[in-house]
Amino acid sequence: MKRGSFIKILCLFIIFLFLINITNANYFIDVRIPLEYLSINPGDSISANVKIVRISKDTGRDDYSIKARIIDNQGNILIEKDKVIAIENEVDTIISFGIPYNMEFGEYKIEVVVGDNKSSAGFIVENTGKELKIYLIYITIIILLFFIAVFYYYNRKLNKLLKHIHKVSAKDLIKKR
């Protein structure tokens, strides 16, 4: 068997397995984490936009329990939330978590489960240095205020000294003929 035909057969097999998986699925779940939450500090909060589309042929509006979890790389469930939501054909919702201050730096994912169907999206907990930037801005403002105060003080002192000195104008410098 040639290598090209083997790859084609393998691709067709993967597509076939994917189609079988979709036909067994009741829902299509799309989990998206906004860009500002892809890298967060411990103690911050994180939100994910979840879109659930019903694939099955069932009609009508039903209430379903959604489980949302934060999972580490080893598969340990760190935080779990349950939310009941009504789904007719499709629904959009937002799921938010408060990240503990003692959470270690690393990669995590938010996993959303509806029935037997699940989907996930990843994010990183790290020290982004946002606090350091804010402190630098405050320190810069304080230094600028200090220099303005010093300039104002010495400018007043200089004006008091020069007050008693006779002012020379341009007319005094030009000799009359």
MISESE-782971 format. One record per residue (C-alpha): y, x negated, z negated. Coordinates in steps of 0.001 Angstrom, whole numbers, plus 500000, padded with zeros to 6 digits. Example, Ala and Ser with C-alpha at 12.3 -4.5 7.8 and 13.67 -1.06 7.14 Angstrom:
> Y;X;Z
> 495500;487700;492200 $
> 498940;486330;492860 $
***
This chain:
> Y;X;Z
> 500000;500000;500000 $
> 503425;498673;500922 $
> 506084;498152;498325 $
> 508557;500559;499994 $
> 506063;503424;500071 $
> 505114;502774;496431 $
> 508789;503062;495420 $
> 509134;506317;497408 $
> 506057;507803;495742 $
> 507322;506693;492329 $
> 510721;508300;492994 $
> 509092;511559;494120 $
> 506918;511547;490995 $
> 509975;511049;488757 $
> 511819;513876;490532 $
> 508755;516099;490140 $
> 508591;515381;486391 $
> 512321;516071;486096 $
> 511952;519420;487870 $
> 509021;520385;485653 $
> 511111;519515;482595 $
> 514020;521656;483851 $
> 511783;524638;484534 $
> 510503;524459;480944 $
> 514028;524133;479554 $
> 515989;527172;478409 $
> 519378;525473;478197 $
> 521351;522689;479767 $
> 523290;520889;477033 $
> 526171;518536;477843 $
> 527592;516477;474964 $
> 530812;514570;475635 $
> 532754;512446;473208 $
> 536462;512057;474070 $
> 537685;508547;474797 $
> 539651;508195;471544 $
> 536454;508777;469524 $
> 534199;506283;471327 $
> 535190;503549;468873 $
> 536106;504627;465329 $
> 536546;503184;461839 $
> 534432;504137;458841 $
> 536155;507055;457120 $
> 537535;508522;460356 $
> 536439;511796;461872 $
> 534729;512275;465224 $
> 534563;515293;467512 $
> 532310;516051;470448 $
> 532765;518637;473175 $
> 529517;520531;473713 $
> 528807;522720;476726 $
> 525655;524837;476687 $
> 524493;526648;479835 $
> 521580;529077;479780 $
> 519041;528245;482496 $
> 516360;530771;481594 $
> 516234;534175;483204 $
> 516870;535997;479912 $
> 519906;538224;480020 $
> 522163;539411;477262 $
> 524049;537783;474484 $
> 522108;536243;471609 $
> 522997;534211;468539 $
> 521464;530740;468373 $
> 521429;528024;465767 $
> 522777;524703;466986 $
> 521870;521557;465083 $
> 524199;518620;465472 $
> 523218;515253;464031 $
> 524512;511737;463776 $
> 521626;509338;464323 $
> 521508;505550;464003 $
> 519622;503134;466295 $
> 516402;503464;464288 $
> 516392;507263;464677 $
> 517390;508016;461078 $
> 519392;511216;460679 $
> 522536;510320;458720 $
> 524524;513559;458925 $
> 523380;516993;460078 $
> 525293;520224;460649 $
> 524088;523689;461589 $
> 526266;526056;463553 $
> 525438;529584;464727 $
> 526907;530445;468111 $
> 526584;533348;470528 $
> 525416;532371;474017 $
> 525467;534744;476960 $
> 525499;532525;480046 $
> 527433;529474;478908 $
> 529591;528418;476016 $
> 531913;525526;475134 $
> 532353;524429;471541 $
> 533572;521462;469527 $
> 531537;519840;466781 $
> 533298;517571;464278 $
> 531961;515160;461679 $
> 533624;513182;458913 $
> 532295;509626;459004 $
> 531643;508210;455493 $
> 533597;505151;454347 $
> 530365;503312;453593 $
> 528906;503698;457105 $
> 527885;500332;458512 $
> 529311;498954;461751 $
> 527101;499607;464762 $
> 526075;502045;467458 $
> 525338;505677;466672 $
> 524835;508860;468614 $
> 525585;512531;468213 $
> 522558;514634;469089 $
> 522812;518385;469697 $
> 519659;520526;469533 $
> 519300;524146;470663 $
> 515712;525331;470295 $
> 513522;522709;471974 $
> 516348;521338;474114 $
> 518504;518416;473060 $
> 521174;516113;474400 $
> 523140;513225;472934 $
> 526141;510942;473402 $
> 526841;507573;471797 $
> 529758;506082;469899 $
> 530517;502884;467957 $
> 531631;502469;464354 $
> 533659;499270;464047 $
> 536825;497862;462580 $
> 539304;498705;465327 $
> 542241;497058;463532 $
> 544490;500134;463634 $
> 545564;499536;460029 $
> 546550;495956;460820 $
> 548812;497091;463670 $
> 550575;499595;461436 $
> 551174;496934;458761 $
> 552610;494571;461379 $
> 555057;497255;462490 $
> 556154;497898;458891 $
> 556590;494184;458191 $
> 558655;493749;461376 $
> 560933;496650;460426 $
> 561455;495230;456915 $
> 562316;491776;458299 $
> 564817;493295;460761 $
> 566462;495308;457973 $
> 566688;492131;455884 $
> 568436;490244;458708 $
> 570864;493137;459262 $
> 571732;493178;455527 $
> 572254;489401;455471 $
> 574433;489533;458610 $
> 576509;492391;457159 $
> 577006;490543;453848 $
> 578067;487251;455475 $
> 580255;489033;458012 $
> 582193;490744;455177 $
> 582478;487446;453289 $
> 583749;485679;456435 $
> 586318;488429;457073 $
> 587659;488055;453511 $
> 588107;484295;454017 $
> 589804;484654;457384 $
> 592121;487440;456200 $
> 594607;484991;454736 $
> 594676;482627;457695 $
> 597514;483149;460203 $
> 596235;484742;463383 $
> 596974;482892;466609 $
> 597492;484912;469755 $
> 597428;483911;473406 $
> 601235;484168;473602 $
> 601578;481484;470963 $
> 599442;479125;472987 $
> 601500;479514;476193 $
> 604725;477553;476060 $
> 607854;479333;477148 $
> 609925;477420;479810 $
***
